[in-house]
Structure formats: structure tokens, C-alpha cells
Amino acid sequence: MMSVQTELTIPDGYRPMRLQDLEAVLVLERRAYAFPWSATNFSACLHAQYSAWVVQEASELVAYGIYSVAVGEATILNLCVSPTHQRRGLGQQLLLFLLAAAKTEQAQEVFLEVRQSNQAARALYESLGFNQYAERKNYYPGVGGRENALLYCKTLLDQTDPPR
Ligand SMILES: CC(C)(COP(=O)(O)OP(=O)(O)OC[C@H]1O[C@@H](n2cnc3c(N)ncnc32)[C@H](O)[C@@H]1OP(=O)(O)O)[C@@H](O)C(=O)NCCC(=O)NCCS
């Protein structure tokens, strides 16, 4: 483990995403999602200086996650584990890391949206204390028609945090 500041410990294999990672990221993105992000979506996130992290095992990129923070609110924009490495705890570990990282950027709440049919992601989010607070009907394109988006949020404040 390498620690860059007192609040955030960066696990082995974690590093910020770079433009040079986009080729490998896009391969993984297209394997993991029926409706993947484009190269432009990723490069826009990097140019906007959103926090984007990759997880590498040996030379293989196995997961990545991206979030933004504005006025105390973090938004998880993408969280993806290679299909050949899923169900090993990587998604949970990466999401917990993103939450800890967002907290060091003064985020007090975190938001995300997910397809209604994405049982794996919903189970992960709910296991980490995310609560569904809204639904957007027919928000995403789907294979057999449009699909609802479920909106989740979670507070990042501990009971021990001083009032802001
Ligand atoms: C969602 C995703 C990130 C989960 O990553 P993962 O590394 O496979 O998940 P983990 O091994 O850390 O699992 C953590 C918990 O999530 C839930 N979970 C994960 N995969 C699941 C599945 N296929 N079915 C049901 N629950 C699942 C379980 O509660 C699991 O805990 P458990 O293994 O003790 O039961 C991964 O499936 C993925 O990348 N999917 C494609 C991209 C995607 O949909 N991203 C989310 C967009 S909103």
C-alpha cells in the first residue's frame, strides 16, 4: 500500500487513468456494456479533470472508475470491472476507494444512476448503503426498447464528522 495523504490510501495496482489507457479502457468498456461509452466520452472526462482511476493486475487493466465532484456532491460516472475478473470483490473495493477519494475532495454526498435491469450493480450499490431516491422512466436505450434509470445516493458524512 502507498499513502499519498493521511485520508486516502491508494491500493496496489491503482493509478490515475491517462489518455494512453483509453485503448485498453475501451476494449473493456465494450466487453462489459451493451451500450458502451465512446472514446469521446472518456477523453471528455479526462480533459474535464474528473477523477478517473484504473486498476491494473500485472500488465492487465482489470477495472476502472470515474467520478466528478462539485459543491460537495460527487457523481459516480462509470464503474467497470472486466467480465473475466468480476465477482472477485474488485468492484466493491474500487467503489469504496472512489468514495474515500471523493470524500478527500470534500464530497458530502454521492450520486449515481443505473439501469433498472443491472442487478449486479444494484446489489453492489445497495450492499454499500446507497438508497434509491428516484427513477427516470425510459431514460436509457435498451435492446428491446427503452429502459428506466434508477437514481441512488449515499451520504459520505460519518456521525463523527464535525458539522460543516
Ligand atoms: C457491477 C460491477 C462493477 C460489479 O463488480 P464486481 O467486481 O463483479 O463485484 P464484486 O465482486 O465486488 O461484488 C460485490 C457485491 O456486488 C453484488 N454483485 C456483484 N455482481 C453480482 C451479480 N452478478 N449478481 C448479483 N449480485 C452481484 C453482490 O452483492 C456482491 O457481493 P457478494 O459477492 O459478497 O455477493 C460489475 O459487474 C461490472 O463491471 N458490470 C459491468 C459494468 C456495469 O454495469 N457497471 C455499473 C454501471 S452503473
The ligand as an SDF file (V2000), in Angstrom:
LIG
                    3D

 48 50  0  0  0  0  0  0  0  0999 V2000
  -21.2900   -4.0220  -11.3070 C   0  0  0  0  0  0  0  0  0  0  0  0
  -19.8330   -4.4640  -11.2770 C   0  0  0  0  0  0  0  0  0  0  0  0
  -18.9280   -3.2290  -11.2480 C   0  0  0  0  0  0  0  0  0  0  0  0
  -19.5750   -5.2940  -10.0050 C   0  0  0  0  0  0  0  0  0  0  0  0
  -18.2060   -5.5900   -9.9440 O   0  0  0  0  0  0  0  0  0  0  0  0
  -17.6660   -6.9890   -9.3300 P   0  0  0  0  0  0  0  0  0  0  0  0
  -16.2010   -6.8410   -9.1370 O   0  0  0  0  0  0  0  0  0  0  0  0
  -18.1290   -8.1140  -10.1640 O   0  0  0  0  0  0  0  0  0  0  0  0
  -18.4460   -7.0410   -7.9370 O   0  0  0  0  0  0  0  0  0  0  0  0
  -17.8990   -7.6030   -6.5490 P   0  0  0  0  0  0  0  0  0  0  0  0
  -17.2250   -8.9290   -6.7810 O   0  0  0  0  0  0  0  0  0  0  0  0
  -17.1130   -6.5590   -5.8680 O   0  0  0  0  0  0  0  0  0  0  0  0
  -19.2870   -7.8570   -5.7940 O   0  0  0  0  0  0  0  0  0  0  0  0
  -19.6820   -7.0730   -4.6860 C   0  0  0  0  0  0  0  0  0  0  0  0
  -21.1580   -7.3210   -4.4240 C   0  0  0  0  0  0  0  0  0  0  0  0
  -21.9360   -6.8260   -5.5110 O   0  0  0  0  0  0  0  0  0  0  0  0
  -23.0440   -7.7090   -5.7490 C   0  0  0  0  0  0  0  0  0  0  0  0
  -22.8790   -8.3770   -7.0470 N   0  0  0  0  0  0  0  0  0  0  0  0
  -21.8230   -8.2850   -7.8770 C   0  0  0  0  0  0  0  0  0  0  0  0
  -22.0520   -8.9810   -9.0040 N   0  0  0  0  0  0  0  0  0  0  0  0
  -23.2900   -9.5220   -8.8580 C   0  0  0  0  0  0  0  0  0  0  0  0
  -24.0950  -10.3440   -9.6960 C   0  0  0  0  0  0  0  0  0  0  0  0
  -23.6680  -10.7490  -10.8950 N   0  0  0  0  0  0  0  0  0  0  0  0
  -25.3290  -10.6800   -9.2590 N   0  0  0  0  0  0  0  0  0  0  0  0
  -25.7690  -10.2730   -8.0610 C   0  0  0  0  0  0  0  0  0  0  0  0
  -25.0420   -9.5090   -7.2020 N   0  0  0  0  0  0  0  0  0  0  0  0
  -23.8270   -9.1400   -7.6160 C   0  0  0  0  0  0  0  0  0  0  0  0
  -23.0110   -8.7390   -4.6310 C   0  0  0  0  0  0  0  0  0  0  0  0
  -23.7150   -8.1940   -3.5410 O   0  0  0  0  0  0  0  0  0  0  0  0
  -21.5290   -8.7920   -4.3320 C   0  0  0  0  0  0  0  0  0  0  0  0
  -21.2360   -9.2790   -3.0400 O   0  0  0  0  0  0  0  0  0  0  0  0
  -21.0330  -10.8670   -2.8540 P   0  0  0  0  0  0  0  0  0  0  0  0
  -20.0670  -11.3070   -3.9040 O   0  0  0  0  0  0  0  0  0  0  0  0
  -20.4960  -10.9590   -1.4500 O   0  0  0  0  0  0  0  0  0  0  0  0
  -22.3850  -11.4750   -3.0420 O   0  0  0  0  0  0  0  0  0  0  0  0
  -19.5040   -5.3700  -12.4950 C   0  0  0  0  0  0  0  0  0  0  0  0
  -20.4910   -6.3780  -12.5790 O   0  0  0  0  0  0  0  0  0  0  0  0
  -19.4150   -4.6400  -13.8170 C   0  0  0  0  0  0  0  0  0  0  0  0
  -18.3860   -4.0330  -14.1260 O   0  0  0  0  0  0  0  0  0  0  0  0
  -20.5130   -4.6990  -14.6080 N   0  0  0  0  0  0  0  0  0  0  0  0
  -20.4990   -4.1060  -15.9610 C   0  0  0  0  0  0  0  0  0  0  0  0
  -20.4380   -2.5990  -15.8990 C   0  0  0  0  0  0  0  0  0  0  0  0
  -21.5530   -2.0310  -15.0460 C   0  0  0  0  0  0  0  0  0  0  0  0
  -22.7090   -2.4280  -15.1670 O   0  0  0  0  0  0  0  0  0  0  0  0
  -21.1790   -1.0540  -14.1960 N   0  0  0  0  0  0  0  0  0  0  0  0
  -22.1430   -0.3560  -13.3610 C   0  0  0  0  0  0  0  0  0  0  0  0
  -22.8030    0.7180  -14.1470 C   0  0  0  0  0  0  0  0  0  0  0  0
  -23.9690    1.6210  -13.1550 S   0  0  0  0  0  0  0  0  0  0  0  0
  1  2  1  0
  2  3  1  0
  2  4  1  0
  2 36  1  0
  4  5  1  0
  5  6  1  0
  6  7  2  0
  6  8  1  0
  6  9  1  0
  9 10  1  0
 10 11  2  0
 10 12  1  0
 10 13  1  0
 13 14  1  0
 14 15  1  0
 15 16  1  0
 15 30  1  0
 16 17  1  0
 17 18  1  0
 17 28  1  0
 18 19  1  0
 18 27  1  0
 19 20  2  0
 20 21  1  0
 21 22  1  0
 21 27  2  0
 22 23  1  0
 22 24  2  0
 24 25  1  0
 25 26  2  0
 26 27  1  0
 28 29  1  0
 28 30  1  0
 30 31  1  0
 31 32  1  0
 32 33  2  0
 32 34  1  0
 32 35  1  0
 36 37  1  0
 36 38  1  0
 38 39  2  0
 38 40  1  0
 40 41  1  0
 41 42  1  0
 42 43  1  0
 43 44  2  0
 43 45  1  0
 45 46  1  0
 46 47  1  0
 47 48  1  0
M  END
$$$$
